[in-house]
Amino acid sequence: MHDAVERALRADTRPDSLEELRPWMFRVIRNLFYDELRKRRIRREYLAAEKRLSVETGADNNAARDVLVRLAFDKLPPDTREVLFLVDVMGLRYAEVATVLDVPNGTVMSRVSRARKTLLELVEGPARSANKVYKNK
């Protein structure tokens, strides 16, 4: 409940009348609830993916691979990092990312594709990543 009060106090716009305050606060509380549900879903999906990857590749290799991916991620240009973070880390849908970035869905899709390809090239080198992209088609 204190999160709702904190968010309400930080809001740029607030209701002008007392009658509008109650529905507005319910909307704030509802949005917080949905934000929390989204966070839990993303965490569950991330943990399931991590568990699956650790079984497939072996736990010993994951630590070194994670470090390589994080270092490569930091080398990406800021706009590329942003779109990849929103889709792959935060778990937002393309339509949500398009709204956040104020671009069409197709633009988000192409940016994510290019970002993933660039990240793969940074981690595995251009020759190996080209073979993987070709095999996945």
ZAMAR-821085 format. One record per atom (N, C-alpha, C, O): x, y, z; residue number from 1; chain; atom name. Coordinates in nm, 4 decimals. Layout:
<nodes>
((X Y Z) NUM A CA)
...
</nodes>
This chain:
<nodes>
((0.0822 -0.1187 0.0000) 1 A N)
((0.0000 0.0000 0.0000) 1 A CA)
((0.0873 0.1261 0.0000) 1 A C)
((0.0540 0.2260 -0.0636) 1 A O)
((0.1989 0.1194 0.0721) 2 A N)
((0.2845 0.2379 0.0750) 2 A CA)
((0.3447 0.2677 -0.0618) 2 A C)
((0.3777 0.3825 -0.0917) 2 A O)
((0.3593 0.1636 -0.1458) 3 A N)
((0.4077 0.1862 -0.2828) 3 A CA)
((0.3092 0.2717 -0.3620) 3 A C)
((0.3487 0.3570 -0.4415) 3 A O)
((0.1804 0.2473 -0.3391) 4 A N)
((0.0778 0.3251 -0.4102) 4 A CA)
((0.0819 0.4709 -0.3669) 4 A C)
((0.0707 0.5612 -0.4498) 4 A O)
((0.0977 0.4935 -0.2382) 5 A N)
((0.1048 0.6308 -0.1878) 5 A CA)
((0.2293 0.6995 -0.2426) 5 A C)
((0.2246 0.8157 -0.2830) 5 A O)
((0.3402 0.6268 -0.2434) 6 A N)
((0.4650 0.6838 -0.2961) 6 A CA)
((0.4498 0.7193 -0.4438) 6 A C)
((0.4896 0.8278 -0.4862) 6 A O)
((0.3923 0.6281 -0.5216) 7 A N)
((0.3735 0.6548 -0.6642) 7 A CA)
((0.2776 0.7722 -0.6856) 7 A C)
((0.2980 0.8540 -0.7754) 7 A O)
((0.1733 0.7801 -0.6032) 8 A N)
((0.0763 0.8895 -0.6155) 8 A CA)
((0.1421 1.0238 -0.5841) 8 A C)
((0.1144 1.1238 -0.6504) 8 A O)
((0.2283 1.0259 -0.4839) 9 A N)
((0.2958 1.1504 -0.4482) 9 A CA)
((0.3964 1.1945 -0.5541) 9 A C)
((0.4219 1.3138 -0.5704) 9 A O)
((0.4539 1.0974 -0.6265) 10 A N)
((0.5506 1.1301 -0.7308) 10 A CA)
((0.4862 1.1629 -0.8645) 10 A C)
((0.5550 1.2077 -0.9563) 10 A O)
((0.3563 1.1416 -0.8774) 11 A N)
((0.2872 1.1624 -1.0051) 11 A CA)
((0.2926 1.3093 -1.0464) 11 A C)
((0.2842 1.3998 -0.9633) 11 A O)
((0.3069 1.3299 -1.1762) 12 A N)
((0.3098 1.4666 -1.2299) 12 A CA)
((0.1725 1.5318 -1.2261) 12 A C)
((0.1596 1.6512 -1.1993) 12 A O)
((0.0703 1.4515 -1.2535) 13 A N)
((-0.0661 1.5055 -1.2526) 13 A CA)
((-0.1490 1.4316 -1.1489) 13 A C)
((-0.1425 1.3092 -1.1378) 13 A O)
((-0.2260 1.5068 -1.0742) 14 A N)
((-0.3128 1.4497 -0.9711) 14 A CA)
((-0.4538 1.5031 -0.9921) 14 A C)
((-0.4721 1.6073 -1.0551) 14 A O)
((-0.5531 1.4327 -0.9399) 15 A N)
((-0.6910 1.4811 -0.9535) 15 A CA)
((-0.7087 1.6153 -0.8824) 15 A C)
((-0.6459 1.6434 -0.7803) 15 A O)
((-0.7962 1.6964 -0.9401) 16 A N)
((-0.8236 1.8275 -0.8821) 16 A CA)
((-0.9297 1.8217 -0.7729) 16 A C)
((-0.9282 1.9019 -0.6796) 16 A O)
((-1.0206 1.7277 -0.7848) 17 A N)
((-1.1294 1.7212 -0.6859) 17 A CA)
((-1.1190 1.5932 -0.6042) 17 A C)
((-1.0549 1.4960 -0.6443) 17 A O)
((-1.1832 1.5963 -0.4898) 18 A N)
((-1.1817 1.4821 -0.3991) 18 A CA)
((-1.2564 1.3628 -0.4596) 18 A C)
((-1.2205 1.2481 -0.4329) 18 A O)
((-1.3604 1.3884 -0.5412) 19 A N)
((-1.4364 1.2798 -0.6040) 19 A CA)
((-1.3512 1.2021 -0.7043) 19 A C)
((-1.3725 1.0825 -0.7243) 19 A O)
((-1.2567 1.2683 -0.7662) 20 A N)
((-1.1706 1.2040 -0.8654) 20 A CA)
((-1.0543 1.1290 -0.8008) 20 A C)
((-0.9904 1.0457 -0.8650) 20 A O)
((-1.0272 1.1586 -0.6744) 21 A N)
((-0.9117 1.0987 -0.6070) 21 A CA)
((-0.9263 0.9481 -0.5884) 21 A C)
((-0.8317 0.8733 -0.6130) 21 A O)
((-1.0430 0.9031 -0.5455) 22 A N)
((-1.0615 0.7611 -0.5183) 22 A CA)
((-1.0409 0.6752 -0.6433) 22 A C)
((-0.9612 0.5815 -0.6383) 22 A O)
((-1.1094 0.7026 -0.7559) 23 A N)
((-1.0844 0.6198 -0.8752) 23 A CA)
((-0.9395 0.6301 -0.9250) 23 A C)
((-0.8836 0.5330 -0.9760) 23 A O)
((-0.8807 0.7468 -0.9098) 24 A N)
((-0.7428 0.7653 -0.9525) 24 A CA)
((-0.6490 0.6774 -0.8693) 24 A C)
((-0.5582 0.6147 -0.9238) 24 A O)
((-0.6708 0.6728 -0.7383) 25 A N)
((-0.5875 0.5897 -0.6506) 25 A CA)
((-0.6084 0.4412 -0.6810) 25 A C)
((-0.5131 0.3632 -0.6780) 25 A O)
((-0.7320 0.4023 -0.7102) 26 A N)
((-0.7554 0.2628 -0.7470) 26 A CA)
((-0.6804 0.2281 -0.8750) 26 A C)
((-0.6282 0.1175 -0.8888) 26 A O)
((-0.6751 0.3209 -0.9669) 27 A N)
((-0.6011 0.2989 -1.0914) 27 A CA)
((-0.4512 0.2855 -1.0622) 27 A C)
((-0.3834 0.2020 -1.1220) 27 A O)
((-0.4006 0.3668 -0.9715) 28 A N)
((-0.2596 0.3577 -0.9320) 28 A CA)
((-0.2321 0.2204 -0.8700) 28 A C)
((-0.1335 0.1550 -0.9038) 28 A O)
((-0.3197 0.1777 -0.7793) 29 A N)
((-0.3022 0.0477 -0.7129) 29 A CA)
((-0.3123 -0.0658 -0.8145) 29 A C)
((-0.2339 -0.1606 -0.8099) 29 A O)
((-0.4081 -0.0564 -0.9057) 30 A N)
((-0.4258 -0.1583 -1.0096) 30 A CA)
((-0.3013 -0.1668 -1.0970) 30 A C)
((-0.2543 -0.2765 -1.1272) 30 A O)
((-0.2482 -0.0539 -1.1372) 31 A N)
((-0.1279 -0.0534 -1.2211) 31 A CA)
((-0.0087 -0.1142 -1.1472) 31 A C)
((0.0710 -0.1868 -1.2066) 31 A O)
((0.0033 -0.0848 -1.0193) 32 A N)
((0.1108 -0.1458 -0.9402) 32 A CA)
((0.0953 -0.2977 -0.9358) 32 A C)
((0.1932 -0.3714 -0.9475) 32 A O)
((-0.0283 -0.3434 -0.9189) 33 A N)
((-0.0553 -0.4864 -0.9153) 33 A CA)
((-0.0134 -0.5523 -1.0466) 33 A C)
((0.0535 -0.6556 -1.0458) 33 A O)
((-0.0529 -0.4922 -1.1601) 34 A N)
((-0.0170 -0.5494 -1.2893) 34 A CA)
((0.1336 -0.5418 -1.3148) 34 A C)
((0.1900 -0.6313 -1.3778) 34 A O)
((0.1981 -0.4376 -1.2674) 35 A N)
((0.3433 -0.4292 -1.2789) 35 A CA)
((0.4101 -0.5444 -1.2038) 35 A C)
((0.5047 -0.6057 -1.2534) 35 A O)
((0.3598 -0.5727 -1.0845) 36 A N)
((0.4155 -0.6815 -1.0030) 36 A CA)
((0.3918 -0.8166 -1.0700) 36 A C)
((0.4812 -0.9012 -1.0712) 36 A O)
((0.2737 -0.8378 -1.1250) 37 A N)
((0.2463 -0.9628 -1.1972) 37 A CA)
((0.3417 -0.9801 -1.3151) 37 A C)
((0.3932 -1.0893 -1.3387) 37 A O)
((0.3647 -0.8717 -1.3887) 38 A N)
((0.4555 -0.8759 -1.5033) 38 A CA)
((0.5978 -0.9092 -1.4576) 38 A C)
((0.6665 -0.9891 -1.5212) 38 A O)
((0.6414 -0.8480 -1.3479) 39 A N)
((0.7754 -0.8767 -1.2961) 39 A CA)
((0.7888 -1.0238 -1.2575) 39 A C)
((0.8897 -1.0875 -1.2876) 39 A O)
((0.6866 -1.0771 -1.1909) 40 A N)
((0.6914 -1.2183 -1.1501) 40 A CA)
((0.6957 -1.3109 -1.2712) 40 A C)
((0.7701 -1.4089 -1.2722) 40 A O)
((0.6151 -1.2794 -1.3741) 41 A N)
((0.6140 -1.3617 -1.4949) 41 A CA)
((0.7511 -1.3601 -1.5609) 41 A C)
((0.8019 -1.4641 -1.6029) 41 A O)
((0.8101 -1.2426 -1.5698) 42 A N)
((0.9414 -1.2302 -1.6332) 42 A CA)
((1.0455 -1.3075 -1.5546) 42 A C)
((1.1300 -1.3753 -1.6131) 42 A O)
((1.0402 -1.2980 -1.4230) 43 A N)
((1.1367 -1.3721 -1.3402) 43 A CA)
((1.1198 -1.5224 -1.3573) 43 A C)
((1.2183 -1.5955 -1.3679) 43 A O)
((0.9931 -1.5694 -1.3601) 44 A N)
((0.9678 -1.7125 -1.3799) 44 A CA)
((1.0217 -1.7592 -1.5142) 44 A C)
((1.0876 -1.8628 -1.5227) 44 A O)
((0.9937 -1.6826 -1.6187) 45 A N)
((1.0413 -1.7199 -1.7518) 45 A CA)
((1.1937 -1.7184 -1.7580) 45 A C)
((1.2547 -1.8064 -1.8185) 45 A O)
((1.2541 -1.6191 -1.6960) 46 A N)
((1.3998 -1.6100 -1.6956) 46 A CA)
((1.4603 -1.7293 -1.6220) 46 A C)
((1.5555 -1.7908 -1.6702) 46 A O)
((1.4045 -1.7621 -1.5043) 47 A N)
((1.4578 -1.8749 -1.4275) 47 A CA)
((1.4380 -2.0065 -1.5019) 47 A C)
((1.5253 -2.0932 -1.4989) 47 A O)
((1.3238 -2.0220 -1.5685) 48 A N)
((1.3007 -2.1437 -1.6464) 48 A CA)
((1.4004 -2.1535 -1.7616) 48 A C)
((1.4537 -2.2611 -1.7887) 48 A O)
((1.4255 -2.0428 -1.8286) 49 A N)
((1.5219 -2.0427 -1.9390) 49 A CA)
((1.6626 -2.0714 -1.8881) 49 A C)
((1.7368 -2.1478 -1.9497) 49 A O)
((1.6990 -2.0106 -1.7767) 50 A N)
((1.8308 -2.0353 -1.7182) 50 A CA)
((1.8468 -2.1818 -1.6789) 50 A C)
((1.9522 -2.2416 -1.7008) 50 A O)
((1.7421 -2.2388 -1.6209) 51 A N)
((1.7475 -2.3788 -1.5800) 51 A CA)
((1.7637 -2.4688 -1.7018) 51 A C)
((1.8442 -2.5619 -1.7013) 51 A O)
((1.6853 -2.4396 -1.8072) 52 A N)
((1.6936 -2.5177 -1.9300) 52 A CA)
((1.8328 -2.5066 -1.9915) 52 A C)
((1.8900 -2.6070 -2.0340) 52 A O)
((1.8878 -2.3847 -1.9965) 53 A N)
((2.0208 -2.3654 -2.0552) 53 A CA)
((2.1289 -2.4337 -1.9731) 53 A C)
((2.2243 -2.4875 -2.0292) 53 A O)
((2.1155 -2.4322 -1.8416) 54 A N)
((2.2179 -2.4961 -1.7588) 54 A CA)
((2.2164 -2.6465 -1.7775) 54 A C)
((2.3214 -2.7104 -1.7702) 54 A O)
((2.0989 -2.7049 -1.8017) 55 A N)
((2.0902 -2.8477 -1.8275) 55 A CA)
((2.1482 -2.8802 -1.9650) 55 A C)
((2.2190 -2.9796 -1.9807) 55 A O)
((2.1181 -2.7961 -2.0649) 56 A N)
((2.1636 -2.8211 -2.2017) 56 A CA)
((2.3135 -2.8024 -2.2185) 56 A C)
((2.3784 -2.8818 -2.2866) 56 A O)
((2.3696 -2.6980 -2.1570) 57 A N)
((2.5102 -2.6655 -2.1838) 57 A CA)
((2.6039 -2.7021 -2.0703) 57 A C)
((2.7255 -2.6996 -2.0894) 57 A O)
((2.5535 -2.7353 -1.9555) 58 A N)
((2.6388 -2.7649 -1.8418) 58 A CA)
((2.6659 -2.6393 -1.7626) 58 A C)
((2.6904 -2.5338 -1.8212) 58 A O)
((2.6623 -2.6474 -1.6328) 59 A N)
((2.6727 -2.5310 -1.5450) 59 A CA)
((2.8117 -2.4675 -1.5469) 59 A C)
((2.8242 -2.3474 -1.5229) 59 A O)
((2.9174 -2.5460 -1.5751) 60 A N)
((3.0531 -2.4915 -1.5703) 60 A CA)
((3.0753 -2.3841 -1.6759) 60 A C)
((3.1450 -2.2858 -1.6507) 60 A O)
((3.0174 -2.4018 -1.7925) 61 A N)
((3.0394 -2.3099 -1.9029) 61 A CA)
((2.9537 -2.1836 -1.8900) 61 A C)
((2.9859 -2.0813 -1.9505) 61 A O)
((2.8468 -2.1890 -1.8132) 62 A N)
((2.7536 -2.0760 -1.8049) 62 A CA)
((2.8158 -1.9507 -1.7448) 62 A C)
((2.7881 -1.8406 -1.7925) 62 A O)
((2.8973 -1.9634 -1.6436) 63 A N)
((2.9546 -1.8455 -1.5784) 63 A CA)
((3.0433 -1.7673 -1.6759) 63 A C)
((3.0329 -1.6451 -1.6858) 63 A O)
((3.1285 -1.8371 -1.7461) 64 A N)
((3.2170 -1.7701 -1.8421) 64 A CA)
((3.1361 -1.7112 -1.9565) 64 A C)
((3.1642 -1.6003 -2.0019) 64 A O)
((3.0367 -1.7839 -2.0028) 65 A N)
((2.9510 -1.7357 -2.1128) 65 A CA)
((2.8734 -1.6114 -2.0685) 65 A C)
((2.8603 -1.5162 -2.1455) 65 A O)
((2.8220 -1.6117 -1.9451) 66 A N)
((2.7487 -1.4958 -1.8934) 66 A CA)
((2.8363 -1.3710 -1.8896) 66 A C)
((2.7917 -1.2616 -1.9241) 66 A O)
((2.9601 -1.3885 -1.8477) 67 A N)
((3.0526 -1.2753 -1.8429) 67 A CA)
((3.0777 -1.2226 -1.9838) 67 A C)
((3.0783 -1.1015 -2.0058) 67 A O)
((3.0984 -1.3130 -2.0791) 68 A N)
((3.1202 -1.2709 -2.2175) 68 A CA)
((2.9992 -1.1963 -2.2736) 68 A C)
((3.0144 -1.0942 -2.3408) 68 A O)
((2.8812 -1.2466 -2.2464) 69 A N)
((2.7601 -1.1818 -2.2970) 69 A CA)
((2.7439 -1.0444 -2.2343) 69 A C)
((2.7098 -0.9486 -2.3036) 69 A O)
((2.7678 -1.0332 -2.1046) 70 A N)
((2.7549 -0.9025 -2.0375) 70 A CA)
((2.8569 -0.8023 -2.0900) 70 A C)
((2.8240 -0.6855 -2.1109) 70 A O)
((2.9790 -0.8466 -2.1113) 71 A N)
((3.0803 -0.7568 -2.1665) 71 A CA)
((3.0437 -0.7139 -2.3086) 71 A C)
((3.0593 -0.5973 -2.3450) 71 A O)
((2.9956 -0.8079 -2.3872) 72 A N)
((2.9542 -0.7754 -2.5238) 72 A CA)
((2.8339 -0.6817 -2.5226) 72 A C)
((2.8262 -0.5896 -2.6039) 72 A O)
((2.7405 -0.7046 -2.4313) 73 A N)
((2.6223 -0.6195 -2.4196) 73 A CA)
((2.6626 -0.4750 -2.3903) 73 A C)
((2.6044 -0.3815 -2.4452) 73 A O)
((2.7613 -0.4575 -2.3043) 74 A N)
((2.8096 -0.3229 -2.2717) 74 A CA)
((2.8746 -0.2536 -2.3907) 74 A C)
((2.8784 -0.1307 -2.3958) 74 A O)
((2.9256 -0.3303 -2.4864) 75 A N)
((2.9896 -0.2727 -2.6045) 75 A CA)
((2.8895 -0.2274 -2.7105) 75 A C)
((2.9253 -0.1537 -2.8024) 75 A O)
((2.7642 -0.2713 -2.6978) 76 A N)
((2.6628 -0.2323 -2.7966) 76 A CA)
((2.6339 -0.0831 -2.7868) 76 A C)
((2.6461 -0.0249 -2.6790) 76 A O)
((2.5956 -0.0203 -2.8984) 77 A N)
((2.5545 0.1205 -2.8943) 77 A CA)
((2.4316 0.1362 -2.8041) 77 A C)
((2.3529 0.0424 -2.7913) 77 A O)
((2.4140 0.2524 -2.7419) 78 A N)
((2.3039 0.2716 -2.6460) 78 A CA)
((2.1651 0.2395 -2.7011) 78 A C)
((2.0848 0.1780 -2.6309) 78 A O)
((2.1347 0.2794 -2.8246) 79 A N)
((2.0011 0.2518 -2.8790) 79 A CA)
((1.9804 0.1028 -2.9038) 79 A C)
((1.8695 0.0518 -2.8874) 79 A O)
((2.0861 0.0332 -2.9430) 80 A N)
((2.0795 -0.1109 -2.9640) 80 A CA)
((2.0625 -0.1825 -2.8303) 80 A C)
((1.9825 -0.2751 -2.8176) 80 A O)
((2.1390 -0.1379 -2.7315) 81 A N)
((2.1290 -0.1951 -2.5968) 81 A CA)
((1.9884 -0.1767 -2.5408) 81 A C)
((1.9331 -0.2669 -2.4779) 81 A O)
((1.9313 -0.0586 -2.5644) 82 A N)
((1.7996 -0.0268 -2.5089) 82 A CA)
((1.6926 -0.1216 -2.5617) 82 A C)
((1.6153 -0.1770 -2.4836) 82 A O)
((1.6874 -0.1405 -2.6919) 83 A N)
((1.5826 -0.2249 -2.7491) 83 A CA)
((1.6018 -0.3708 -2.7076) 83 A C)
((1.5040 -0.4408 -2.6815) 83 A O)
((1.7253 -0.4167 -2.7015) 84 A N)
((1.7532 -0.5532 -2.6595) 84 A CA)
((1.7187 -0.5729 -2.5119) 84 A C)
((1.6656 -0.6771 -2.4733) 84 A O)
((1.7486 -0.4742 -2.4313) 85 A N)
((1.7161 -0.4810 -2.2888) 85 A CA)
((1.5648 -0.4883 -2.2679) 85 A C)
((1.5163 -0.5695 -2.1892) 85 A O)
((1.4919 -0.4041 -2.3379) 86 A N)
((1.3466 -0.4005 -2.3204) 86 A CA)
((1.2810 -0.5323 -2.3618) 86 A C)
((1.1874 -0.5785 -2.2964) 86 A O)
((1.3302 -0.5927 -2.4706) 87 A N)
((1.2680 -0.7157 -2.5199) 87 A CA)
((1.3205 -0.8386 -2.4470) 87 A C)
((1.2421 -0.9182 -2.3955) 87 A O)
((1.4525 -0.8549 -2.4421) 88 A N)
((1.5088 -0.9799 -2.3907) 88 A CA)
((1.5273 -0.9837 -2.2393) 88 A C)
((1.5205 -1.0910 -2.1795) 88 A O)
((1.5502 -0.8708 -2.1776) 89 A N)
((1.5704 -0.8703 -2.0328) 89 A CA)
((1.4407 -0.8385 -1.9590) 89 A C)
((1.4017 -0.9095 -1.8663) 89 A O)
((1.3748 -0.7316 -2.0012) 90 A N)
((1.2506 -0.6916 -1.9344) 90 A CA)
((1.1302 -0.7744 -1.9781) 90 A C)
((1.0294 -0.7794 -1.9077) 90 A O)
((1.1403 -0.8388 -2.0929) 91 A N)
((1.0322 -0.9249 -2.1388) 91 A CA)
((0.9129 -0.8521 -2.1971) 91 A C)
((0.8026 -0.9067 -2.2007) 91 A O)
((0.9334 -0.7293 -2.2428) 92 A N)
((0.8232 -0.6560 -2.3041) 92 A CA)
((0.7945 -0.7108 -2.4436) 92 A C)
((0.8843 -0.7602 -2.5118) 92 A O)
((0.6705 -0.7017 -2.4845) 93 A N)
((0.6320 -0.7411 -2.6199) 93 A CA)
((0.6761 -0.6316 -2.7166) 93 A C)
((0.6999 -0.5172 -2.6777) 93 A O)
((0.6864 -0.6705 -2.8448) 94 A N)
((0.7280 -0.5738 -2.9457) 94 A CA)
((0.6369 -0.4519 -2.9477) 94 A C)
((0.6843 -0.3391 -2.9616) 94 A O)
((0.5071 -0.4736 -2.9339) 95 A N)
((0.4120 -0.3616 -2.9354) 95 A CA)
((0.4366 -0.2679 -2.8174) 95 A C)
((0.4267 -0.1460 -2.8315) 95 A O)
((0.4686 -0.3246 -2.7011) 96 A N)
((0.4973 -0.2411 -2.5843) 96 A CA)
((0.6245 -0.1607 -2.6052) 96 A C)
((0.6305 -0.0425 -2.5712) 96 A O)
((0.7259 -0.2249 -2.6611) 97 A N)
((0.8526 -0.1554 -2.6876) 97 A CA)
((0.8309 -0.0460 -2.7913) 97 A C)
((0.8880 0.0624 -2.7804) 97 A O)
((0.7484 -0.0742 -2.8918) 98 A N)
((0.7184 0.0261 -2.9945) 98 A CA)
((0.6538 0.1485 -2.9316) 98 A C)
((0.6831 0.2616 -2.9706) 98 A O)
((0.5664 0.1264 -2.8350) 99 A N)
((0.5025 0.2384 -2.7648) 99 A CA)
((0.6046 0.3154 -2.6824) 99 A C)
((0.6051 0.4385 -2.6828) 99 A O)
((0.6905 0.2436 -2.6120) 100 A N)
((0.7924 0.3088 -2.5283) 100 A CA)
((0.8869 0.3927 -2.6131) 100 A C)
((0.9194 0.5060 -2.5774) 100 A O)
((0.9309 0.3368 -2.7252) 101 A N)
((1.0278 0.4065 -2.8105) 101 A CA)
((0.9625 0.4985 -2.9128) 101 A C)
((1.0307 0.5753 -2.9806) 101 A O)
((0.8312 0.4903 -2.9236) 102 A N)
((0.7541 0.5715 -3.0183) 102 A CA)
((0.7986 0.5461 -3.1623) 102 A C)
((0.8257 0.6387 -3.2387) 102 A O)
((0.8052 0.4162 -3.1967) 103 A N)
((0.8394 0.3733 -3.3324) 103 A CA)
((0.7418 0.2627 -3.3730) 103 A C)
((0.6752 0.2061 -3.2864) 103 A O)
((0.7317 0.2305 -3.5017) 104 A N)
((0.6442 0.1205 -3.5458) 104 A CA)
((0.6947 -0.0161 -3.4981) 104 A C)
((0.8131 -0.0328 -3.4688) 104 A O)
((0.6027 -0.1137 -3.4908) 105 A N)
((0.6394 -0.2502 -3.4487) 105 A CA)
((0.7491 -0.3088 -3.5364) 105 A C)
((0.8424 -0.3713 -3.4860) 105 A O)
((0.7382 -0.2887 -3.6673) 106 A N)
((0.8381 -0.3427 -3.7587) 106 A CA)
((0.9778 -0.2888 -3.7312) 106 A C)
((1.0770 -0.3599 -3.7472) 106 A O)
((0.9846 -0.1643 -3.6903) 107 A N)
((1.1146 -0.1051 -3.6564) 107 A CA)
((1.1738 -0.1751 -3.5350) 107 A C)
((1.2934 -0.2041 -3.5315) 107 A O)
((1.0902 -0.2021 -3.4358) 108 A N)
((1.1370 -0.2738 -3.3167) 108 A CA)
((1.1867 -0.4121 -3.3560) 108 A C)
((1.2928 -0.4553 -3.3110) 108 A O)
((1.1112 -0.4810 -3.4389) 109 A N)
((1.1497 -0.6160 -3.4802) 109 A CA)
((1.2841 -0.6166 -3.5519) 109 A C)
((1.3683 -0.7023 -3.5253) 109 A O)
((1.3046 -0.5223 -3.6418) 110 A N)
((1.4315 -0.5192 -3.7144) 110 A CA)
((1.5466 -0.4776 -3.6232) 110 A C)
((1.6579 -0.5284 -3.6364) 110 A O)
((1.5201 -0.3853 -3.5307) 111 A N)
((1.6264 -0.3446 -3.4378) 111 A CA)
((1.6665 -0.4593 -3.3464) 111 A C)
((1.7849 -0.4781 -3.3185) 111 A O)
((1.5689 -0.5358 -3.2997) 112 A N)
((1.5988 -0.6504 -3.2125) 112 A CA)
((1.6790 -0.7536 -3.2903) 112 A C)
((1.7756 -0.8098 -3.2386) 112 A O)
((1.6391 -0.7783 -3.4136) 113 A N)
((1.7108 -0.8757 -3.4966) 113 A CA)
((1.8562 -0.8331 -3.5166) 113 A C)
((1.9480 -0.9135 -3.5003) 113 A O)
((1.8760 -0.7071 -3.5516) 114 A N)
((2.0132 -0.6575 -3.5710) 114 A CA)
((2.0916 -0.6595 -3.4400) 114 A C)
((2.2104 -0.6918 -3.4393) 114 A O)
((2.0263 -0.6254 -3.3302) 115 A N)
((2.0942 -0.6234 -3.2000) 115 A CA)
((2.1379 -0.7631 -3.1595) 115 A C)
((2.2494 -0.7819 -3.1108) 115 A O)
((2.0509 -0.8608 -3.1794) 116 A N)
((2.0866 -0.9992 -3.1449) 116 A CA)
((2.2013 -1.0495 -3.2319) 116 A C)
((2.2916 -1.1175 -3.1831) 116 A O)
((2.1976 -1.0163 -3.3602) 117 A N)
((2.3043 -1.0581 -3.4507) 117 A CA)
((2.4376 -0.9938 -3.4091) 117 A C)
((2.5415 -1.0596 -3.4070) 117 A O)
((2.4324 -0.8651 -3.3765) 118 A N)
((2.5542 -0.7945 -3.3346) 118 A CA)
((2.6086 -0.8532 -3.2049) 118 A C)
((2.7295 -0.8722 -3.1914) 118 A O)
((2.5208 -0.8820 -3.1100) 119 A N)
((2.5640 -0.9407 -2.9829) 119 A CA)
((2.6260 -1.0780 -3.0064) 119 A C)
((2.7289 -1.1105 -2.9471) 119 A O)
((2.5652 -1.1576 -3.0914) 120 A N)
((2.6188 -1.2898 -3.1231) 120 A CA)
((2.7563 -1.2790 -3.1878) 120 A C)
((2.8459 -1.3575 -3.1570) 120 A O)
((2.7732 -1.1821 -3.2771) 121 A N)
((2.9041 -1.1615 -3.3404) 121 A CA)
((3.0092 -1.1208 -3.2384) 121 A C)
((3.1239 -1.1648 -3.2462) 121 A O)
((2.9705 -1.0361 -3.1418) 122 A N)
((3.0658 -0.9937 -3.0391) 122 A CA)
((3.1056 -1.1097 -2.9491) 122 A C)
((3.2206 -1.1181 -2.9060) 122 A O)
((3.0118 -1.1991 -2.9205) 123 A N)
((3.0401 -1.3106 -2.8297) 123 A CA)
((3.1152 -1.4226 -2.9009) 123 A C)
((3.2124 -1.4761 -2.8476) 123 A O)
((3.0700 -1.4586 -3.0227) 124 A N)
((3.1257 -1.5765 -3.0884) 124 A CA)
((3.2153 -1.5451 -3.2074) 124 A C)
((3.2797 -1.6355 -3.2605) 124 A O)
((3.2210 -1.4220 -3.2499) 125 A N)
((3.2993 -1.3860 -3.3674) 125 A CA)
((3.2118 -1.3897 -3.4908) 125 A C)
((3.1137 -1.4640 -3.4944) 125 A O)
((3.2451 -1.3106 -3.5927) 126 A N)
((3.1608 -1.2987 -3.7117) 126 A CA)
((3.1417 -1.4294 -3.7878) 126 A C)
((3.0320 -1.4548 -3.8375) 126 A O)
((3.2437 -1.5122 -3.7986) 127 A N)
((3.2334 -1.6344 -3.8790) 127 A CA)
((3.1385 -1.7351 -3.8149) 127 A C)
((3.0530 -1.7909 -3.8836) 127 A O)
((3.1518 -1.7592 -3.6864) 128 A N)
((3.0668 -1.8577 -3.6181) 128 A CA)
((2.9227 -1.8114 -3.6104) 128 A C)
((2.8310 -1.8920 -3.6263) 128 A O)
((2.9010 -1.6812 -3.5860) 129 A N)
((2.7641 -1.6319 -3.5741) 129 A CA)
((2.6921 -1.6358 -3.7083) 129 A C)
((2.5709 -1.6567 -3.7126) 129 A O)
((2.7652 -1.6160 -3.8180) 130 A N)
((2.7038 -1.6228 -3.9518) 130 A CA)
((2.6546 -1.7641 -3.9789) 130 A C)
((2.5479 -1.7824 -4.0376) 130 A O)
((2.7313 -1.8644 -3.9367) 131 A N)
((2.6892 -2.0034 -3.9545) 131 A CA)
((2.5641 -2.0334 -3.8728) 131 A C)
((2.4750 -2.1036 -3.9206) 131 A O)
((2.5560 -1.9819 -3.7515) 132 A N)
((2.4385 -2.0063 -3.6666) 132 A CA)
((2.3150 -1.9406 -3.7233) 132 A C)
((2.2070 -1.9999 -3.7229) 132 A O)
((2.3297 -1.8175 -3.7727) 133 A N)
((2.2146 -1.7472 -3.8294) 133 A CA)
((2.1645 -1.8240 -3.9518) 133 A C)
((2.0438 -1.8379 -3.9717) 133 A O)
((2.2562 -1.8729 -4.0325) 134 A N)
((2.2180 -1.9451 -4.1535) 134 A CA)
((2.1485 -2.0773 -4.1160) 134 A C)
((2.0496 -2.1146 -4.1791) 134 A O)
((2.1989 -2.1473 -4.0152) 135 A N)
((2.1420 -2.2758 -3.9748) 135 A CA)
((2.0018 -2.2590 -3.9160) 135 A C)
((1.9180 -2.3479 -3.9314) 135 A O)
((1.9749 -2.1475 -3.8494) 136 A N)
((1.8462 -2.1256 -3.7844) 136 A CA)
((1.7356 -2.0909 -3.8838) 136 A C)
((1.6181 -2.0953 -3.8474) 136 A O)
((1.7689 -2.0572 -4.0054) 137 A N)
((1.6663 -2.0169 -4.1025) 137 A CA)
((1.5917 -2.1353 -4.1562) 137 A C)
((1.5019 -2.1194 -4.2390) 137 A O)
</nodes>
